Amino acid sequence: MKTAPRTKDAHTPPTVIITGPTATGKTDLSLTLARHFDAPVISADARQCYKYLDIGTGKVPKTVRDEIPHYHIDTLYPDETFTAADFADRYREWSRSIHEQGKPVIVAGGSTLYIESLIRPLDPLPPKNDANIRELEHRAERDGLQSIRKKLQEVDPTYLERIDGPNPHRMFRALDVWMQTGQPFSSFHRNRPLRTPDNTLLVCLHRDRNELHDRISKRVDGMFAEGLVDEVRNILDMGYHPGLQSLRTVGYREVIAHLHSDLSENAMIAQIKTNTRRYARRQLTWFRRWEGVTRMDQTGQSETNLASRVCSMAEQLAAET
């Protein structure tokens, strides 16, 4: 476990950011910290912000959120868009409000773009060019989304690597920025180091590969036991298009394919497990690049032991401020 040195900030309580690949235990740890410090939680998950997407996103149950306030859960409808830059803007408001109450900020989630926006903010971006977006949408309809992906691979492979699966909105926006500036979208991060901000504890959880895969398999099985297929069917019955950005994510796109008779039930479940493992691998690859991170190997460790260690570290950081 490595911890980066930090400087004091006498004006605000500390911030604790809990991240790591999917199924490593981020949510449970955040809830323990929230109860310990009597503080709310900011979700850094790019899908839990959408209403109706509950089971497939592993959303904290409403009964728990009644006890522990959560920011950025159930704030958008499935047909609305929300970017990492939007998240960074809202985060500043949320964190200021929490700190004004004298409480630490607790952030939990695995969206690499969301977390990165907190530790390496974007340089100013040009506003969206609607004509560019329409042109890209037309090209995707005519030549397929793969043509958009191929173009982004040519001009900005670094950003493409960060995207969670086929995400038209993010690919369109990245190409829009490139079309306007001639610079890859990822270059707007390039001159800033990926370092933990002062007065911040950034915890990255990870587990042994076999243990993580077992947890992923059990999580997926649990989602189907809770009614994931019915959840997706109900969303589509509300009139939401299956091609929406919010639904083009692991868990939802496979169920949609099953409902459209493109996948059998067994193939659907197997594909979700495979795609989730791949997503976890991409997350881990990205997290390994960050500096100033407290990395915690949870393999064979109890949740209680982890929570105790992180609470102690957060208390120590709070005592130093």
C-alpha atoms as one frame of an Amber mdcrd trajectory, in Angstrom:
protein
   0.000   0.000   0.000   1.494   3.315  -1.108   0.321   6.719   0.045   1.429
   9.982  -1.540   2.489  12.920   0.666  -0.089  15.673   1.054  -0.063  19.254
   2.211  -2.382  20.765   4.781  -5.507  22.684   3.906  -6.788  24.424   7.025
 -10.019  25.613   5.460 -11.995  22.491   4.578 -12.539  18.926   5.784 -10.882
  16.227   3.682 -12.179  14.470   0.586 -12.155  10.674   0.301 -12.441   9.206
  -3.202 -13.076   5.463  -3.435 -12.567   3.923  -6.849 -11.420   0.731  -8.538
 -12.727  -1.852 -11.001 -16.318  -3.021 -10.842 -17.226  -5.524  -8.095 -14.319
  -4.633  -5.803 -16.503  -3.367  -2.935 -16.596   0.405  -3.464 -20.242   0.866
  -2.502 -20.043  -1.064   0.777 -16.949   0.874   1.794 -18.537   4.226   0.954
 -21.592   3.423   3.066 -19.434   2.446   6.036 -17.492   5.703   5.745 -20.696
   7.709   5.379 -22.116   6.233   8.582 -18.834   6.715  10.421 -18.514  10.394
   9.496 -22.251  11.161   9.242 -21.661  12.388   5.697 -23.396  11.984   2.323
 -21.938  10.157  -0.686 -21.334  11.499  -4.192 -21.773   8.788  -6.810 -19.077
   8.770  -9.502 -20.907   6.205 -11.608 -21.861   7.262 -15.130 -25.071   5.187
 -15.173 -26.518   5.385 -11.660 -27.572   8.954 -12.403 -30.343   7.608 -14.665
 -33.833   6.945 -13.368 -35.184   3.401 -13.877 -31.699   1.905 -14.390 -31.534
   0.332 -10.952 -30.648  -3.352 -10.997 -28.247  -3.241 -13.924 -26.229  -0.392
 -12.412 -26.034  -1.829  -8.909 -27.699   1.292  -7.571 -27.823   1.797  -3.808
 -31.393   0.916  -2.699 -33.795   3.753  -1.946 -34.121   2.616   1.674 -30.383
   3.098   2.157 -30.440   6.458   0.377 -33.188   7.571   2.745 -30.693   6.951
   5.543 -27.575   8.219   3.759 -28.072  11.054   1.248 -26.534  10.420  -2.170
 -25.712  12.940  -4.870 -25.914  12.069  -8.579 -28.329   9.139  -8.325 -31.696
   9.242 -10.135 -31.054  12.790 -11.336 -31.577  12.255 -15.090 -34.005  10.511
 -17.428 -32.546   7.846 -19.742 -32.731  10.110 -22.802 -30.686  12.907 -21.203
 -26.928  13.246 -21.595 -24.360  14.061 -18.954 -20.612  14.359 -19.538 -17.543
  14.136 -17.342 -17.213  17.907 -17.674 -20.809  18.258 -16.434 -19.961  16.004
 -13.511 -16.918  18.087 -12.600 -19.030  21.250 -12.636 -21.732  19.754 -10.414
 -19.141  18.171  -8.149 -17.778  21.595  -7.256 -21.258  22.631  -6.110 -21.888
  19.426  -4.162 -18.490  19.361  -2.453 -18.748  23.026  -1.471 -22.151  22.406
   0.118 -20.903  19.356   2.031 -17.756  21.087   3.248 -19.793  24.084   4.408
 -21.578  21.653   6.739 -18.194  20.733   8.198 -18.332  17.211   6.773 -15.861
  15.298   4.617 -16.707  14.675   0.983 -17.023  10.969   0.143 -16.937  10.026
  -3.542 -17.475   6.459  -4.735 -17.534   5.058  -8.249 -15.605   3.465 -11.067
 -16.183   5.817 -13.989 -12.613   6.606 -15.027 -13.639   9.798 -16.803 -15.582
  11.053 -13.783 -12.768  10.331 -11.344 -10.168  11.759 -13.684 -12.173  14.974
 -13.997 -11.692  15.443 -10.234  -7.954  14.813 -10.109  -7.004  16.302 -13.477
  -9.604  18.839 -14.620 -10.176  19.446 -18.310  -8.757  22.504 -19.991 -11.527
  24.713 -21.438 -13.300  22.981 -24.318 -15.023  24.589 -27.298 -18.827  24.471
 -27.099 -20.568  21.672 -28.951 -20.958  22.300 -32.680 -24.419  21.010 -33.619
 -23.560  20.835 -37.323 -20.597  18.577 -36.585 -22.710  16.342 -34.371 -25.412
  16.013 -37.037 -22.781  15.160 -39.643 -21.341  12.450 -37.396 -24.789  11.065
 -36.590 -25.572  10.881 -40.301 -22.282   9.107 -40.969 -23.030   6.594 -38.215
 -26.482   5.895 -39.670 -25.059   5.524 -43.183 -21.826   3.633 -42.511 -22.390
   2.192 -39.043 -21.026   3.198 -35.651 -17.862   1.239 -36.398 -16.898   3.918
 -38.928 -17.026   6.526 -36.154 -14.988   4.306 -33.877 -12.406   3.784 -36.636
 -12.053   7.535 -37.155 -11.639   8.164 -33.440  -9.028   5.409 -33.325  -7.101
   7.319 -35.986  -7.237  10.755 -34.361  -7.470  10.001 -30.626  -6.773   6.370
 -29.607  -6.034   7.492 -26.046  -9.570   8.765 -25.482 -11.148   5.787 -27.251
  -9.439   3.498 -24.758 -11.213   5.239 -21.865 -14.734   4.857 -23.236 -16.965
   2.192 -21.711 -18.034   0.172 -24.743 -19.808   1.655 -27.775 -20.739   5.145
 -26.584 -21.886   7.265 -29.554 -22.360  10.463 -27.537 -18.788  10.492 -26.257
 -17.328   9.484 -29.611 -19.301  12.210 -31.401 -18.184  14.841 -28.889 -14.527
  13.801 -29.074 -14.579  14.011 -32.866 -16.463  17.312 -32.683 -13.655  18.789
 -30.565 -11.066  17.425 -33.006 -12.975  18.855 -35.986 -13.079  22.285 -34.341
  -9.539  22.460 -32.970  -7.464  19.921 -34.868  -6.415  18.585 -31.448  -7.400
  15.229 -29.933  -9.895  15.441 -27.093  -7.433  13.674 -24.778  -4.895  16.483
 -25.285  -7.061  18.736 -23.125  -5.902  16.568 -20.200  -2.339  16.036 -21.326
  -0.496  18.870 -19.607  -1.891  18.130 -16.165  -0.485  15.313 -14.006  -2.760
  12.564 -12.695  -2.011  13.327  -9.056  -4.148  13.249  -5.962  -5.181  16.799
  -4.939  -4.152  18.144  -1.556  -6.392  17.249   1.380  -7.655  14.211  -0.552
  -7.408  10.487   0.086  -7.749   8.570  -3.181  -8.287   4.862  -2.520  -8.179
   2.379  -5.400  -9.455  -1.099  -4.547  -8.373  -4.200  -6.393  -8.626  -7.958
  -5.991  -7.022 -11.118  -7.237  -8.197 -11.896 -10.777  -9.945 -15.143  -9.841
 -11.677 -13.598  -6.839 -12.801 -10.610  -8.890 -14.175 -12.836 -11.645 -16.073
 -14.873  -9.059 -17.592 -11.714  -7.572 -18.577 -10.503 -11.040 -20.248 -13.832
 -11.827 -22.223 -13.774  -8.577 -23.206 -10.138  -9.108 -24.551 -10.844 -12.596
 -26.476 -13.892 -11.367 -27.939 -11.738  -8.611 -29.077  -9.090 -11.093 -31.097
 -11.637 -13.021 -32.551 -13.035  -9.806 -33.671  -9.493  -8.908 -35.402  -9.026
 -12.275 -32.989  -7.329 -14.687 -34.846  -8.536 -17.781 -38.130  -7.092 -16.523
 -36.382  -3.830 -15.642 -35.068  -3.427 -19.188 -38.395  -4.470 -20.710 -40.192
  -1.834 -18.625 -37.748   0.877 -19.727 -38.342   0.027 -23.383 -42.107  -0.127
 -22.784 -41.929   3.470 -21.526 -40.861   4.419 -25.039 -37.137   4.879 -24.518
 -35.099   3.998 -27.604 -32.745   1.008 -27.188 -29.959   2.983 -28.861 -29.805
   5.638 -26.129 -26.392   6.324 -24.637 -27.643   5.300 -21.206 -28.685   1.857
 -22.472 -25.590   1.152 -24.565 -23.720  -0.179 -21.574 -22.811  -3.583 -20.198
 -25.864  -5.382 -18.861 -28.459  -3.351 -20.707 -27.334  -3.805 -24.294 -27.124
  -7.595 -23.882 -30.617  -7.807 -22.375 -31.946  -5.637 -25.203 -30.364  -8.034
 -27.708 -32.066 -10.909 -25.887 -35.449  -9.171 -25.947 -34.976  -8.626 -29.679
 -34.299 -12.374 -30.042 -30.659 -11.809 -30.986 -29.304 -13.668 -27.937 -30.524
 -16.717 -26.043 -30.916 -16.424 -22.280 -27.755 -18.420 -21.582 -25.757 -16.489
 -24.184 -27.025 -13.194 -22.742 -25.871 -14.057 -19.220 -22.514 -15.383 -20.426
 -21.924 -12.299 -22.553 -22.670  -9.921 -19.680 -20.166 -11.743 -17.483 -17.527
 -11.671 -20.220 -18.085  -7.999 -21.032 -18.046  -7.047 -17.346 -14.708  -8.809
 -16.885 -13.339  -6.943 -19.899 -14.617  -3.653 -18.524 -12.964  -4.354 -15.155
  -9.699  -5.072 -16.943  -9.864  -1.763 -18.819 -10.618   0.078 -15.581  -7.655
  -1.514 -13.827  -5.328  -0.648 -16.708  -6.389   2.975 -16.477  -6.169   3.209
 -12.675  -2.603   1.862 -12.736  -1.472   5.027 -14.508  -2.456   7.321 -11.671
   0.024   8.700  -9.151  -0.630   9.532  -5.528  -3.112   6.681  -5.106  -3.538
   4.528  -2.009  -3.886   1.065  -3.527  -5.561  -1.597  -1.418  -5.540  -5.274
  -2.334  -8.758  -6.754  -0.995  -8.032 -10.358  -1.924  -9.129 -12.544   0.975
  -9.673  -9.511   3.215 -12.823  -8.831   5.203 -14.978  -5.789   4.463 -14.702
  -4.829   8.139 -10.907  -4.778   8.008 -10.921  -2.616   4.880 -13.396  -0.149
   6.355 -11.399   0.141   9.565  -8.183   0.893   7.665  -9.747   3.531   5.440
 -11.621   5.179   8.313  -8.349   5.474  10.245  -6.589   7.010   7.250  -9.430
   9.472   6.689  -9.433  10.440  10.377  -5.691  11.005  10.251  -6.065  13.221
   7.200  -8.870  15.151   8.925  -6.688  15.642  12.014  -3.941  17.145   9.870
  -6.236  19.827   8.410
